[in-house]
Amino acid sequence: MDIKDYRIQIDRIDKELLALLEERFDVSEAIGAWKREQGLPVLDAKREKEKIRDMELAADKAKSKYIVEILKSIMAESRNYQAAQGPAYGVLGRKLPHTFSPQLHAEFGDYEYGVIEKEPEELEAYMTGGSFRGINVTIPYKKDVIPYCHELSDIARATGSVNTIYIGDKGKLIGDNTDYYGFCYMIKRAGIKVVGKKALILGSGGVSGTVHKALKDLGAREIVIISRTGENNYENIDRHSDAEIIVNTTPVGMFPDAGRSVIKVKDFPKLEGLADLIYNPIRTKLVRDAEKAGIKAIGGLSMLAAQGAKASSHFGGRQISEAEIEAVTRKLESDNGNIVIIGMPGAGK
């Protein structure tokens, strides 16, 4: 055989390898879809380690080191391919057992909408994989997704936070902040008057800047952000006991830790309005405590519905009215609320 014959042989092998690799990626895609349905992570480290060991033992000793490295590379790219696949529309976050978003978007649109859970190391592959048409973004990625956006809306730029991404002209990823609209709607629904009031924001995470911008635009006299380690923190929060508005942006009190509260309402004698961005449970301990004290209080479900409506208008191109947002909010409250029946045995509960 001469060099031409060897090259023909290599070309044939490469064609066979290409077909096998494409088949492998097709199967990987099917596995990824199954894992998403079952709520399982993409990476199965134990199985991969076993596969690599088996291949190393089966291969010719002189070639095993190189074959194993190729297999590791194939596995890594297969994971990237799996991670990049997903529903056309969905909510992106790290852990989302509490989300109502699929239920919400089923009310507003007729598009496929799912839950997209990604670990930080999977985010780049997903964001650059081109598998989605539109996503909502939640904890902890509202800032992390910004570098992947080709354009930002004015409000996203002003708040430094993106919770909605959709495809614009020429395939550009457009980042918007529909949380701003949702928060303003929630405050309006609760009848909380912000103009001229002192407001506390509990938490300094991704949505805190959005709430700060909204409160400022709504006319708050003074806005103070309370964080765990900043100048204004939970150890010295008593110096802001004159707060008239409080907004909780922390996850404290979220399902499954629903019985917790980040502050005590009784420590704020001038408090007139409280908004908790948590929507699961619908009424957190913080909201219940405020209601018991006769303070206007609201949970985050209406904010979720309003921001979802704004996002849906980007996804489906249909403008959604406040009346429809209110109807969907009430439906979500009805579908996800709890009924507790009490009484003595035999009382007809």
C-alpha positions as CSV (number, residue, x, y, z in Angstrom):
1,M,0.0,0.0,0.0
2,D,1.2,3.5,-0.7
3,I,0.2,6.8,1.0
4,K,-2.8,7.3,-1.2
5,D,-4.2,3.9,-0.1
6,Y,-3.6,4.7,3.5
7,R,-5.4,8.1,3.1
8,I,-8.4,6.4,1.5
9,Q,-8.5,4.0,4.5
10,I,-8.3,6.9,7.0
11,D,-11.0,8.8,5.1
12,R,-13.3,5.8,5.3
13,I,-12.7,5.4,9.0
14,D,-13.3,9.1,9.6
15,K,-16.7,8.8,7.8
16,E,-17.6,5.9,9.9
17,L,-16.6,7.8,13.1
18,L,-18.6,10.8,12.0
19,A,-21.7,8.7,11.6
20,L,-21.2,7.1,14.9
21,L,-20.5,10.4,16.7
22,E,-23.7,11.9,15.2
23,E,-25.6,8.8,16.3
24,R,-24.1,9.1,19.8
25,F,-25.1,12.8,20.1
26,D,-28.6,11.9,19.0
27,V,-28.9,9.4,21.8
28,S,-27.3,11.9,24.2
29,E,-30.0,14.4,23.2
30,A,-32.7,11.8,24.0
31,I,-31.1,11.0,27.3
32,G,-30.9,14.7,28.2
33,A,-34.6,15.1,27.4
34,W,-35.5,12.1,29.6
35,K,-33.3,13.5,32.4
36,R,-35.1,16.8,32.2
37,E,-38.5,15.1,32.5
38,Q,-37.3,13.2,35.5
39,G,-35.7,16.2,37.1
40,L,-32.2,14.6,37.0
41,P,-28.8,16.4,36.5
42,V,-27.1,16.0,33.1
43,L,-23.8,14.8,34.7
44,D,-23.7,11.2,36.0
45,A,-20.0,11.2,37.3
46,K,-20.1,7.7,38.6
47,R,-21.3,6.2,35.3
48,E,-18.7,8.2,33.3
49,K,-15.9,7.0,35.6
50,E,-17.0,3.4,35.1
51,K,-17.2,3.8,31.3
52,I,-13.7,5.3,31.2
53,R,-12.3,2.5,33.3
54,D,-14.0,-0.2,31.1
55,M,-12.6,1.4,28.0
56,E,-9.1,1.6,29.4
57,L,-9.2,-2.1,30.3
58,A,-10.6,-3.1,26.9
59,A,-8.2,-1.1,24.8
60,D,-4.8,-2.1,23.6
61,K,-2.3,-1.2,26.3
62,A,-0.1,0.9,24.0
63,K,-3.1,2.9,22.8
64,S,-5.4,3.0,25.9
65,K,-4.0,6.3,27.3
66,Y,-4.8,8.1,24.1
67,I,-8.2,6.4,23.6
68,V,-9.2,7.3,27.1
69,E,-8.4,11.0,26.5
70,I,-10.5,11.0,23.3
71,L,-13.4,9.3,25.2
72,K,-13.2,12.0,27.9
73,S,-13.4,14.7,25.3
74,I,-16.4,13.0,23.6
75,M,-18.1,12.7,27.0
76,A,-17.4,16.4,27.8
77,E,-18.8,17.6,24.5
78,S,-21.8,15.2,24.8
79,R,-22.6,16.8,28.2
80,N,-22.3,20.3,26.6
81,Y,-24.7,19.2,23.8
82,Q,-27.1,17.8,26.4
83,A,-27.0,21.0,28.5
84,A,-27.6,23.1,25.4
85,Q,-30.9,21.3,24.6
86,G,-34.2,22.2,26.3
87,P,-37.6,23.6,25.7
88,A,-38.1,26.5,23.3
89,Y,-39.2,28.7,26.2
90,G,-38.7,28.2,29.9
91,V,-37.4,29.5,33.3
92,L,-33.7,29.2,33.9
93,G,-32.3,28.8,37.3
94,R,-30.2,26.6,39.5
95,K,-32.8,24.8,41.7
96,L,-36.5,25.4,40.9
97,P,-38.7,23.1,42.9
98,H,-40.8,26.1,43.9
99,T,-41.5,27.6,40.5
100,F,-45.1,28.4,39.3
101,S,-43.7,29.7,35.9
102,P,-44.8,26.8,33.7
103,Q,-48.4,27.1,35.1
104,L,-48.3,30.8,34.6
105,H,-47.2,30.8,31.0
106,A,-49.7,28.1,30.1
107,E,-52.3,30.8,31.0
108,F,-50.7,33.5,28.8
109,G,-49.5,31.7,25.7
110,D,-49.6,28.5,23.7
111,Y,-45.9,28.0,23.4
112,E,-43.8,25.1,24.9
113,Y,-42.5,26.3,28.3
114,G,-40.4,24.2,30.8
115,V,-38.1,24.3,33.7
116,I,-34.3,24.7,32.9
117,E,-32.1,23.9,35.8
118,K,-28.4,24.5,35.2
119,E,-25.3,24.4,37.4
120,P,-22.9,27.4,37.0
121,E,-20.5,25.4,34.9
122,E,-23.4,24.5,32.5
123,L,-24.5,28.1,32.0
124,E,-22.2,29.0,29.1
125,A,-23.0,25.9,27.0
126,Y,-26.7,26.6,27.5
127,M,-26.6,30.3,26.7
128,T,-24.5,29.8,23.6
129,G,-26.1,26.6,22.4
130,G,-28.9,28.4,20.5
131,S,-31.6,26.0,21.7
132,F,-34.1,28.5,23.1
133,R,-36.4,31.1,21.7
134,G,-37.1,32.9,25.0
135,I,-36.3,32.4,28.7
136,N,-37.1,33.9,32.1
137,V,-34.1,34.0,34.4
138,T,-34.2,33.6,38.1
139,I,-31.8,32.9,41.1
140,P,-28.8,33.0,40.8
141,Y,-28.3,34.0,37.1
142,K,-30.0,37.4,36.7
143,K,-26.6,39.2,36.4
144,D,-24.6,36.2,35.0
145,V,-26.6,36.1,31.8
146,I,-25.9,39.7,30.9
147,P,-22.6,39.1,29.0
148,Y,-24.5,36.7,26.6
149,C,-27.0,39.4,25.6
150,H,-26.4,41.3,22.4
151,E,-28.7,44.2,23.5
152,L,-30.2,45.3,26.8
153,S,-33.4,47.2,27.4
154,D,-33.1,50.6,29.1
155,I,-34.5,49.2,32.3
156,A,-32.2,46.2,32.3
157,R,-29.3,48.5,31.8
158,A,-30.4,50.8,34.6
159,T,-30.9,48.0,37.1
160,G,-28.0,45.7,36.0
161,S,-30.4,42.8,36.1
162,V,-32.0,40.6,33.4
163,N,-34.8,38.2,34.0
164,T,-36.2,37.9,30.4
165,I,-34.3,37.1,27.3
166,Y,-35.8,36.8,23.8
167,I,-34.7,36.6,20.2
168,G,-34.7,39.9,18.4
169,D,-33.8,41.0,14.8
170,K,-31.1,38.9,13.1
171,G,-31.1,36.4,15.9
172,K,-29.8,38.8,18.6
173,L,-30.4,37.9,22.3
174,I,-32.3,40.8,23.9
175,G,-32.2,41.1,27.7
176,D,-35.0,42.8,29.5
177,N,-36.1,43.3,33.1
178,T,-39.8,42.5,33.4
179,D,-39.4,42.3,37.2
180,Y,-39.6,46.1,37.2
181,Y,-43.0,46.1,35.6
182,G,-44.1,43.2,37.9
183,F,-43.0,45.0,41.1
184,C,-44.7,48.2,40.2
185,Y,-47.9,46.3,39.4
186,M,-47.7,44.5,42.8
187,I,-47.3,47.7,44.7
188,K,-50.3,49.3,42.8
189,R,-52.4,46.2,43.5
190,A,-51.7,46.3,47.2
191,G,-52.6,50.0,47.4
192,I,-49.2,50.8,49.0
193,K,-48.4,54.5,48.7
194,V,-44.6,55.0,48.2
195,V,-44.4,58.7,47.5
196,G,-42.5,60.6,50.2
197,K,-41.9,57.4,52.3
198,K,-38.8,55.8,53.8
199,A,-38.3,52.3,52.3
200,L,-36.2,49.4,53.4
201,I,-35.1,46.7,50.9
202,L,-34.2,43.4,52.6
203,G,-31.4,41.8,50.6
204,S,-28.8,42.9,48.1
205,G,-29.2,40.1,45.5
206,G,-30.1,40.2,41.8
207,V,-33.6,41.7,42.2
208,S,-32.6,44.3,44.8
209,G,-31.4,46.8,42.3
210,T,-34.7,46.4,40.4
211,V,-36.7,47.2,43.5
212,H,-34.5,50.1,44.3
213,K,-35.0,51.6,40.8
214,A,-38.8,51.1,41.0
215,L,-39.1,52.6,44.5
216,K,-37.1,55.6,43.4
217,D,-39.3,56.0,40.3
218,L,-42.4,55.7,42.5
219,G,-41.2,58.6,44.6
220,A,-39.8,57.1,47.8
221,R,-38.1,59.8,50.0
222,E,-35.3,57.5,51.2
223,I,-34.3,54.0,50.3
224,V,-32.0,51.8,52.4
225,I,-30.7,48.4,51.4
226,I,-30.2,45.9,54.2
227,S,-27.6,43.2,53.6
228,R,-25.9,40.6,55.8
229,T,-22.5,42.4,55.8
230,G,-22.9,45.9,54.4
231,E,-23.0,49.3,56.2
232,N,-26.7,48.7,56.9
233,N,-27.2,45.1,58.1
234,Y,-29.4,43.0,60.2
235,E,-27.4,43.7,63.3
236,N,-28.0,47.5,63.2
237,I,-31.4,47.4,61.4
238,D,-33.0,49.0,64.5
239,R,-31.6,52.4,63.4
240,H,-34.1,52.2,60.6
241,S,-37.1,51.3,62.7
242,D,-38.8,54.5,61.3
243,A,-39.2,52.7,57.9
244,E,-42.7,53.1,56.4
245,I,-42.3,50.6,53.5
246,I,-40.4,47.3,53.6
247,V,-39.7,45.0,50.7
248,N,-38.3,41.5,51.2
249,T,-36.1,40.4,48.3
250,T,-34.4,37.5,50.2
251,P,-35.4,33.9,49.9
252,V,-36.0,33.7,53.7
253,G,-39.5,32.2,54.2
254,M,-39.6,30.5,50.8
255,F,-40.9,26.9,50.4
256,P,-39.8,24.5,52.0
257,D,-38.7,26.9,54.9
258,A,-42.0,28.6,54.9
259,G,-42.1,29.3,58.7
260,R,-39.2,31.7,58.8
261,S,-39.1,35.5,58.7
262,V,-36.0,37.8,58.1
263,I,-37.4,40.5,60.5
264,K,-40.0,41.1,63.1
265,V,-42.8,43.4,62.0
266,K,-43.4,44.7,65.5
267,D,-39.9,46.3,65.4
268,F,-41.2,48.9,62.9
269,P,-43.9,51.0,64.5
270,K,-44.3,53.3,61.5
271,L,-44.7,50.5,59.0
272,E,-47.5,51.2,56.5
273,G,-46.8,48.7,53.7
274,L,-44.9,45.5,53.2
275,A,-44.2,43.6,50.0
276,D,-42.6,40.1,50.0
277,L,-41.3,39.0,46.6
278,I,-41.7,35.3,47.6
279,Y,-44.8,33.7,46.0
280,N,-44.5,30.1,47.3
281,P,-46.0,30.1,49.8
282,I,-48.6,32.6,48.6
283,R,-48.6,34.3,52.0
284,T,-45.3,34.1,53.9
285,K,-44.9,34.4,57.6
286,L,-43.8,38.0,57.0
287,V,-46.9,38.8,55.1
288,R,-49.2,37.1,57.7
289,D,-47.5,39.0,60.5
290,A,-47.9,42.3,58.7
291,E,-51.6,41.6,58.1
292,K,-52.2,40.7,61.7
293,A,-50.7,44.1,62.7
294,G,-53.2,45.8,60.3
295,I,-50.5,46.7,57.8
296,K,-51.1,46.6,54.0
297,A,-49.1,43.5,52.8
298,I,-48.8,41.5,49.7
299,G,-46.9,38.4,48.5
300,G,-45.1,38.1,45.2
301,L,-47.7,36.1,43.2
302,S,-49.1,39.2,41.4
303,M,-45.5,40.4,40.6
304,L,-44.8,37.0,39.1
305,A,-48.0,37.1,37.0
306,A,-47.3,40.7,35.8
307,Q,-43.7,40.1,34.9
308,G,-44.7,36.9,33.2
309,A,-47.3,38.7,31.2
310,K,-44.7,41.2,30.1
311,A,-42.3,38.4,29.2
312,S,-45.0,36.5,27.4
313,S,-45.6,39.6,25.2
314,H,-42.0,39.3,24.1
315,F,-42.3,35.5,23.5
316,G,-45.7,35.5,21.7
317,G,-46.1,39.0,20.5
318,R,-49.5,39.5,22.2
319,Q,-50.0,42.4,24.6
320,I,-51.7,41.3,27.8
321,S,-54.1,43.6,29.7
322,E,-54.1,44.3,33.5
323,A,-57.5,42.7,33.7
324,E,-56.1,39.4,32.3
325,I,-53.1,39.6,34.7
326,E,-55.5,40.0,37.6
327,A,-57.6,37.1,36.4
328,V,-54.5,34.9,36.1
329,T,-53.3,36.0,39.6
330,R,-56.6,35.1,41.1
331,K,-56.5,31.7,39.4
332,L,-53.0,31.0,40.6
333,E,-54.1,32.0,44.2
334,S,-57.0,29.6,43.9
335,D,-55.1,26.7,42.4
336,N,-52.2,26.9,44.8
337,G,-53.8,28.1,48.1
338,N,-54.3,25.9,51.1
339,I,-57.6,25.1,52.8
340,V,-57.4,24.1,56.5
341,I,-60.5,22.6,58.1
342,I,-60.6,22.5,61.9
343,G,-63.2,21.2,64.4
344,M,-63.9,18.4,66.8
345,P,-64.1,14.8,65.5
346,G,-67.5,14.1,64.1
347,A,-68.3,17.8,63.6
348,G,-68.8,17.4,59.9
349,K,-65.5,18.8,58.6
